[in-house]
Amino acid sequence: MKDSYDVAIIGGAATGSAIAYFLAANPDFDGSVLLIERDLNFAHAATSLSASAIRSQFSTPINVQISRFSHRFMMNFAETMQVDGQAPQLNFHPGGYLFLAKNRDQAEILRQNHTVQTANGADVVLWSADELAGAFPHLNVVDTRCAAPAAPPARTISARAPVPTR
Ligand SMILES: Cc1cc2nc3c(=O)[nH]c(=O)nc-3n(C[C@H](O)[C@H](O)[C@H](O)COP(=O)(O)OP(=O)(O)OC[C@H]3O[C@@H](n4cnc5c(N)ncnc54)[C@H](O)[C@@H]3O)c2cc1C
């Protein structure tokens, strides 16, 4: 351990590790990095406690773009992170992410968000309640106006232009 470092990162879970990695991987950065973590079991880190779900249904361009970048990174995680032939497996299970709107105001928000998402390259759709019921017959959509899903393997479903009916 050195006496001083150019960058000190406090916390080595998702955010801290990502900062350390991207700094080290940046050919324009030749400084030293110190990553400080108080619990290497990450027992109380949000990263460990989270549902670990990935979605692209966000309302701002920057968040959609961050999500898309992260998704591509995750898909190549094992190859990118392998050391001496040992590659970590994320056990990623593509499942999709579904947002529902139950009234006119919520439907309008989904519609606006869908415009932002598709403008920023997200592979999402916007469904009416009938389309949702057709895709997932087991769902009770009686109080659903529209849905915004993301389909497997790497999609996000963001219901197609739902037309509120009540
Ligand atoms: C219940 C739950 C479910 C979630 N579900 C999702 C989800 O499905 N999808 C999603 O994208 N996000 C989800 N999130 C949010 C996501 O988990 C967090 O945004 C993300 O993990 C934050 O990562 P982080 O590295 O910033 O913080 P953390 O994971 O909390 O890491 C902080 C680290 O800093 C360390 N630390 C703190 N103080 C010090 C110190 N003084 N010295 C040394 N080390 C220190 C801690 O030990 C810890 O390891 C969820 C969060 C929760 C709580």
Ligand as a Chemical Component Dictionary entry (heavy atoms), coordinates in Angstrom:
data_LIG
# 
_chem_comp.id                   LIG 
_chem_comp.type                 NON-POLYMER 
_chem_comp.pdbx_formal_charge   0 
_chem_comp.three_letter_code    LIG 
# 
loop_
_chem_comp_atom.comp_id 
_chem_comp_atom.atom_id 
_chem_comp_atom.alt_atom_id 
_chem_comp_atom.type_symbol 
_chem_comp_atom.charge 
_chem_comp_atom.model_Cartn_x 
_chem_comp_atom.model_Cartn_y 
_chem_comp_atom.model_Cartn_z 
_chem_comp_atom.pdbx_ordinal 
LIG C1  C1  C 0 -34.389 -3.376 -1.519  1  
LIG C2  C2  C 0 -33.692 -2.742 -2.716  2  
LIG C3  C3  C 0 -34.006 -3.175 -3.997  3  
LIG C4  C4  C 0 -33.402 -2.584 -5.101  4  
LIG N1  N1  N 0 -33.682 -3.082 -6.346  5  
LIG C5  C5  C 0 -33.047 -2.574 -7.420  6  
LIG C6  C6  C 0 -33.252 -3.124 -8.708  7  
LIG O1  O1  O 0 -34.002 -4.083 -8.893  8  
LIG N2  N2  N 0 -32.595 -2.570 -9.764  9  
LIG C7  C7  C 0 -31.732 -1.514 -9.599  10 
LIG O2  O2  O 0 -31.158 -1.059 -10.609 11 
LIG N3  N3  N 0 -31.506 -0.977 -8.381  12 
LIG C8  C8  C 0 -32.125 -1.484 -7.299  13 
LIG N4  N4  N 0 -31.889 -0.954 -6.070  14 
LIG C9  C9  C 0 -30.964 0.183  -5.979  15 
LIG C10 C10 C 0 -29.515 -0.321 -6.087  16 
LIG O3  O3  O 0 -29.348 -1.476 -5.317  17 
LIG C11 C11 C 0 -28.588 0.793  -5.613  18 
LIG O4  O4  O 0 -28.833 1.990  -6.355  19 
LIG C12 C12 C 0 -27.138 0.436  -5.799  20 
LIG O5  O5  O 0 -26.859 -0.881 -5.350  21 
LIG C13 C13 C 0 -26.284 1.441  -5.050  22 
LIG O6  O6  O 0 -24.958 0.990  -5.125  23 
LIG P1  P1  P 0 -23.851 1.752  -4.316  24 
LIG O7  O7  O 0 -22.539 1.071  -4.622  25 
LIG O8  O8  O 0 -23.945 3.220  -4.590  26 
LIG O9  O9  O 0 -24.264 1.594  -2.794  27 
LIG P2  P2  P 0 -24.176 0.282  -1.868  28 
LIG O10 O10 O 0 -24.446 -0.979 -2.629  29 
LIG O11 O11 O 0 -25.004 0.545  -0.651  30 
LIG O12 O12 O 0 -22.662 0.235  -1.465  31 
LIG C14 C14 C 0 -22.087 1.146  -0.575  32 
LIG C15 C15 C 0 -20.817 0.494  -0.065  33 
LIG O13 O13 O 0 -20.083 1.463  0.655   34 
LIG C16 C16 C 0 -19.548 0.853  1.807   35 
LIG N5  N5  N 0 -19.311 1.927  2.754   36 
LIG C17 C17 C 0 -20.201 2.829  3.221   37 
LIG N6  N6  N 0 -19.600 3.681  4.058   38 
LIG C18 C18 C 0 -18.294 3.315  4.110   39 
LIG C19 C19 C 0 -17.160 3.819  4.807   40 
LIG N7  N7  N 0 -17.248 4.882  5.613   41 
LIG N8  N8  N 0 -15.974 3.197  4.607   42 
LIG C20 C20 C 0 -15.886 2.119  3.798   43 
LIG N9  N9  N 0 -16.901 1.599  3.108   44 
LIG C21 C21 C 0 -18.103 2.205  3.278   45 
LIG C22 C22 C 0 -20.617 -0.135 2.244   46 
LIG O14 O14 O 0 -20.102 -1.153 3.034   47 
LIG C23 C23 C 0 -21.114 -0.662 0.888   48 
LIG O15 O15 O 0 -20.431 -1.810 0.466   49 
LIG C24 C24 C 0 -32.466 -1.527 -4.936  50 
LIG C25 C25 C 0 -32.142 -1.096 -3.643  51 
LIG C26 C26 C 0 -32.731 -1.707 -2.543  52 
LIG C27 C27 C 0 -32.337 -1.251 -1.157  53 
# 
loop_
_chem_comp_bond.comp_id 
_chem_comp_bond.atom_id_1 
_chem_comp_bond.atom_id_2 
_chem_comp_bond.value_order 
_chem_comp_bond.pdbx_ordinal 
LIG C1  C2  SING 1  
LIG C2  C3  SING 2  
LIG C2  C26 DOUB 3  
LIG C3  C4  DOUB 4  
LIG C4  N1  SING 5  
LIG C4  C24 SING 6  
LIG N1  C5  DOUB 7  
LIG C5  C6  SING 8  
LIG C5  C8  SING 9  
LIG C6  O1  DOUB 10 
LIG C6  N2  SING 11 
LIG N2  C7  SING 12 
LIG C7  O2  DOUB 13 
LIG C7  N3  SING 14 
LIG N3  C8  DOUB 15 
LIG C8  N4  SING 16 
LIG N4  C9  SING 17 
LIG N4  C24 SING 18 
LIG C9  C10 SING 19 
LIG C10 O3  SING 20 
LIG C10 C11 SING 21 
LIG C11 O4  SING 22 
LIG C11 C12 SING 23 
LIG C12 O5  SING 24 
LIG C12 C13 SING 25 
LIG C13 O6  SING 26 
LIG O6  P1  SING 27 
LIG P1  O7  DOUB 28 
LIG P1  O8  SING 29 
LIG P1  O9  SING 30 
LIG O9  P2  SING 31 
LIG P2  O10 DOUB 32 
LIG P2  O11 SING 33 
LIG P2  O12 SING 34 
LIG O12 C14 SING 35 
LIG C14 C15 SING 36 
LIG C15 O13 SING 37 
LIG C15 C23 SING 38 
LIG O13 C16 SING 39 
LIG C16 N5  SING 40 
LIG C16 C22 SING 41 
LIG N5  C17 SING 42 
LIG N5  C21 SING 43 
LIG C17 N6  DOUB 44 
LIG N6  C18 SING 45 
LIG C18 C19 SING 46 
LIG C18 C21 DOUB 47 
LIG C19 N7  SING 48 
LIG C19 N8  DOUB 49 
LIG N8  C20 SING 50 
LIG C20 N9  DOUB 51 
LIG N9  C21 SING 52 
LIG C22 O14 SING 53 
LIG C22 C23 SING 54 
LIG C23 O15 SING 55 
LIG C24 C25 DOUB 56 
LIG C25 C26 SING 57 
LIG C26 C27 SING 58 
# 
